[in-house]
Amino acid sequence: MQLNSLYFSPPVTFLSPAPFYFQIHPPMRIMLLKFSVIVAGMLALGGCVKEKCSRITTQTIYTPMVMAKADYWASVKSEAPQEIGVPGKIYVKDQYIFVNEISKGIHVIDNSDPRAPKNVAFLNIRGNVDIAIKGNTLYADSYADLVVFNIVDPLHISFVKKLDNIIAYPINSAGLMMGQSVRNNDSMVVGYNTRDTTYECDCAKRNEWLVYDNAGYSLNESAYKASNGTGKGGSMARFTIAKDYLYTVNWNQLKAFDISNAANPVHKGEQNIGGGIETIFPYGDYLFIGSTNAMFIYDIINPAAPKKRSTATHFRACDPVVVEGTKAYVTVRSGAACGGNINELQVFDVANVDQPIKLASYQMKNPFGLGVSNGKLFICEGTFGLRFMQGTDFASISTTKLIEGFTTYDVIPYSDKNLLVSAMDGVYQYDYSAMNNPVLLSKISIKKR
């Protein structure tokens, strides 16, 4: 069956791909819209539906690229090390750093010597954004699927199994659905070609959202082919492990997987927790979940069925959260994907998880990920750099150092003095023994464009 390619009419407008730190959390409203558009396109047989109007309109046409599923899964494998292209989320386990490259896979870095980290392997997984590790088992998303790998030898990672269509946030930087099946379920959408078109709206039937391209649905597979402990993730993670369970969040759901048998995760259930869900952070018997308008606290006393305890709302903004002791630290930021105009560090007392109390807020520039270790705070300020703060006393948190000149995304304090930072131009490591004078230990650069 020949299908029509899709593009969108106003009021939806797509620009060029956003920087890497905006590719990860498009709004729930946009995601649902794109899903309905993709499904409609898959079912359409042809024809043209244009909105009724009298203006000249320029729109972007998105033509899906399709790959045979057999070829796709044959490509999911451990390979020789590659230069990092667009770094995303980071994960630390033992002597290794696992660096996600947005929608392409995971770079494996031997960090035995933080002053001289070595790029030792690459795990090719298209559609990958998140990582979590238990023992010698690595869990990763591949579009909508959960994939399990054995990393007993990190230089030669082996595929174990996959759970199909269980993660449910397969979207790209433009908010379009990825990974969905086509062609009698033997192929899948793995990307989109784009081009702009200008036309005069002139149809009798008005349709505000969807326009089909008469040129047909271009499927170019050959062209695409050419082209026993856990680790520690960052504050922007959507995967986390606690109590022998893997927890994942998508835009509105929390999912629980029993991984007592690490190589054989069992999906135990899911629950809706609201819209705009972005991040998840475990602490003790609780999960702290960040969304675009609130921090949610769930207990995992029964790990198979997390129970909601409370919600702390805030103005619409992006919202990662970390916790230490009885304090939760939240950054809220403005931006196209987040909405709002608030850029703050907010501190909550969570000693009583049923009634979190906001204690203080501090003005930031444009905060992204954050980390906390023994009262020391580390905040990624996006294009404004990396902020080091003394946070022992919530009433007088102060900046000890702001390192500028690079664009930061997420941060992990992984020892009592070492810090790992994911940035647009690479992965940095600092010794923060002196908070007013952190020392750069190393930088893993990305390949030049």
N, C-alpha and C positions, 0 to 999 in steps of 0.2 A: 504494500500500500504506500502510495506517495503522500507525504504529509507536507503541510505548509510550514515554512519558517515563520517566526514570530517577531513582532516588534510592538512597541507600546506607544499609544498616543497620549497627549496631555490629559490630565495634569501630571502624569508620571514622566520624569525626565532623567536620563542617565548620562553622566559625564564620563570622562576617562577614568580608568581604575584608580581607586583611592590608595593612599599609602598603606603599607602592610598592616598598620595597627587599626585601620578602619575596615579591613576586610573581614574581620572576625565576627562582629556582632551587628548585622543589619537589623532594623526594627522588625518586630513580629508582624506588624501590619503590612510591611512591604513583602515579607517572606510569603505570607498567606496569599497575597495578591499574585505574586509571581507563580506560585504553585497552581492557582486556578487558571492562570494564563497558559502555562505549559500544558496542563491536562487538556484544556480546550484545544490547543494546537495539535496535540497528539491525536485527538479524535476527529479533527476536521478533515474533510476530503478535498477541499479546495474552495475557490470562490473568493470574493472580496467583500469585506464588510468595512465600510468607512463611516466616519461620523459625519453628520449633517452639519455643515458650516460653510462659511464663505471666506476662509482665510488660507494663506499659504503656510504649510506646516513642514518643519524638518524633524524627522524622527530617526532613531537608531534601530536598525534591523538586526536582530540576533538570530543567527542561523546555527542550530545545534550541530556539533561534531559528534559522531557516533563511533564507537569501537566495539568490536565483537567481545563478548564477555570472556570467552576462552583466552583471547589474546591479552585482555586486561589482566586477568588473574595470573597469567604466565609472567607478566611483567612485575608482579609484586614479589620482590626478592632482595636479598642482600647483594650489594655490589661494592666495587672498589670505591674508595673515598672520592668525593667530589667537592668542588668549591661551593660554599654556601651562596645561594642566590638571594632569596628574600627570607630572612630569619623571622620566625614567629615565636611560638611558646618554647620554653626550656624546661628540662627535667634533669635532676641530679640523682644518680644512684651509684653508691660506692665511688670508684675512681673515674666513673664515666659521666659525661654530659651528653644528653640527648637533645639535639636542636631540631625542632620542626622547621621545615621549609614549606611555606604556605602551599597546600594542595599538591605537594610533590613527594614528600617523604621525610625521613629522619636521618640527620647526620649524627654519627657516633664519634665522640671526641674523648680520647684518653687524656684525663686530667691528672695523672699521677704527679706531674709537676705543674702547678698552676702558673708558673712563669713560662712554661713551654708546652702548652697543650698540643696534642697531635690529632689531626683529623684522620681516623683510621678506617671508617666504613660508611656506607650509605645504604639505608633501607628504603627501597623504591616503593612508595605507596601513594598513588595519585588520590587526591581528595582528602589527604590527611591534615588535621589541625591539632588534635589532642593526643596526649600520651599519659600512661600510668604504668607503673611497674610493681610487681610483687615477686620477690625472689628472683628467679630466672625467667619469669614470664612477663612479656610486654604486651600491653593492650593499646590499640590504636584505632582511630576511626578511619574509614575509607568511604567517603561520601556518607551513605546512610548505614553502612555495615560496621560491625565491631569485628576487628581482626586480632587474632591471638598469635604471638610469636614466642619462640624459645630463644633466649639470649644467653645461654650458658657460655657460648663463645660469641662475644659482642662483635667480633670481626666477621663472623659467618652466622648471621641470624637466620633461623629457619621458621617457615610458616607452620602453624599448628592447625588452626581452624578459623572459621568465620561464622558470625551470626548475621544472617541477611536482614537488611532493612529494619534494624532495631534502634539505631541512634536517632535518625529522623531530623537532621539539620543539614541536608545536602545542598548548600547554596554557594554561589560564587560571589565575587566582589561586586557584581551588579545586582545581587539579590535574586539571581535566577537559579532555579532548581537544577541540581546536578545528580548524576548517578541513576536516574530513573530509567526503567527498561523500555525498549522499543523493539520493533521488528520481531514480533512473536516471542519476546522475552529473551532473545539470543544476543542482543546488543544493549548498550547503555550510552547515555549522553555523558560525555567527558569534557565538554568545553563548548565555547561558542565563538564563531566568527562574527564580526560586526561590520556594518557599513551604514552610512547615513543616506537617507532619501528625502527629497522634498516633493510635495504634491499639494494639490488643491483639494480640500475636503468637498465632496460633491455626491454623497449617497443619500438616498431617501431615508434609510434607517439609521438612526443615531446609535452609536456605541461609544461610550466614553473611554473605554479601557483597551479594547483589543482591535488590532488591524492585522490582516493576513497579507503575506507577500505572494503575488501571483506567480513569482518565479519558481515556486515549489520548494520542497524541503530538501536541502542539500546535505547528503550524507557522504562524507569523504573520509573513509576509514584509512586508506593508504596514506593520505596526506597527513593525518593526525599521527600515525605511527612514526612518520619521518620526524616530524617535529619532536630468702624466706622471710626478708624484710621488704619494706616498700621504700621507694625513693622519695624525693621531695619536688613538688611542682610549684609553679608560681601562682600569684594571686589571680591571674587571668584564666586559670584552668577551668575546663568544663568536665574533666575527669578527676576523680580522687578516690583513694582507697582508705577504708577504715573498717576494723573488725572483720576482716576476711570478706569484705564486700567492696565491689567496685560500684561507685555511684557516678552517674552521668546526668547532666542537665542539657536540655535543648531549650527552645524558646519559651516553653510553658510547662515542661514536665521534668520531674525527678524520677530517674530509673535506678533500680537496684539489681545487682547481679551477685549471686553467691559465688565467690572464688575460693572457697575452702579447698577445692581441687583446682589449683591455679590454672591448669591447662584446659579446664572444661567449665567456663563460666556458665551459670544457669540464671536466666532472667526470672527474677522472683516477682516483679511487679513494677508498676509505675503509678504516678499520681500527678494530677494537674496542680500547679502551684501559682498560677498567675502568668501574665504576659511579660515579655521583655526580659526573661531570665538570661543572665550572662555568665556568672561565675559560681564556683562552689569551693568552699574551704572547710576542712575538717578540724575539729579541736575537741579532744576528749570524747564525750558521749554526744557530740552535737555536730550538725552541719550548718554552716553559715552560707547562705545563698544570696548573691547580689543580683539585683535587677535594675531596670532603668528608673524605677521609682521607689524601691524599698530594699531593706535587708530582711530576709526571712531566716528564722531559726527553727531547725527541726532536730528532734532527738532521735538517736539510733539505739535506744535501749532494746527495742526489737529491730535489729538491723535490716531484716527483710521488709519492714514496713515503717519507714521513718514517719514520725508524728510531728505535726506542726505545733510549735510552742508559742511563737509570737511573730509580729511584723513591726519593723521600725521604718516608717515611711520618710521620704524626702522629696524635694523637688525633682522633676524629671531630669535625669542625668545618667551617664554611665557609672557603674558602681561595683568595683571589686572590693573585697573585704578580707582582712586577716585578723587573727585573734591571738592574744597572749595573756595568760592569767584571766582576770575578770574584765579585760578591756578589749573591745572590738574597734578596729581602725578601718575607716571607710574613706575611699576617695570618690568624690563625685565631680564629674567634669562636663563641660558643654561640648558641643560639636554637632556636625551634620547628622551623624548616626545616633547621637544621644539626645539631642534636643536640649532645651534649657539654657541658662546662662550662668550657672553656678560652678565655680571651681574651688573646691574646698577639701581639706582633710577633716573628717568628723570623727569624734571619739565617743564611744558608747560604753556605759557600764552594763555588762551582761552577767553580773553575779547572780541575778535572778533572771533566768532566760525567758521567763514568762512576762517580764516587764523590763525590757531594756530601756535605759535612761540615757539620753544624749547629754554628755558632760561638757563638750566644748567643740568649737570648730575653728579652723585656721585657714586663712586665705592662701590658695595655691594659684599657679599660673595655668596649667592645663594637665592635671595629674592622670596618669594611667595606672600601671601596676605598682604595688607597694609590698614591702616586707618588713618584718619586725623580729628582733632578736635581743633578748635581755634589755628591753626598754629602749633599744636603738631602732630608729625608723629610717627606712630608705624608700624614697618616692620617685618614680619615673615621671618627669614633667614633660614628656613628649618632646616637642621641638625645643623646649627650654632646658633640657639636660637632665641631670640626676641630682636629687636633693638628699643630703644626710642630716638627720635630726635626732636630738636627744629627747626621748619621750617618756622618761621615767615618771615625771609628774605631769599628769594630763592637763593641769591648769597652766603650765608654763613650757609647753613644747617649743623648742627653738631650733632654728636651722644652724648647723655648725659649718656646713659647706654646700655650695651649689656649684656643681661642675657643669659648665656650659659647652656648647660647640658640637653637640651630637643629639640625635633624636632617639629617645629611649622608650621602651615599651613595657618590659616586665623585669622583675628583679627577684633573686633568691639569695638570702643569707644562708649559706650551707655549712658554716662552722662558726666558732666564736670570733672569727676575724676575717673570714673570706666571703666575698660577695660576687654573685654572677649576674650580669646584666645583658638583656637582649635589646639590641639597638638596631636602627635601620641600616647602619653600615657595618655591623658585625656583633660579636659577642665579647664582652669585656669582663675582666676579673680585677677586683680590687682587694687590697688588704685594708680593712677599716679599723685596725687597732687604735689609730688616732683619728677620731671622728672629724676633727677640724683639719686633718691633713691626710685623707685617704691616699693610698699608693696604688697606682695602676700596675698590676702584675703582668697582664698580657691582653692581647686583642686578637681574636680570630676574625680576620677580615672576610668580607664577601667578595665575590667576583665582580669585576668592573663591568658596567653596562656600556 
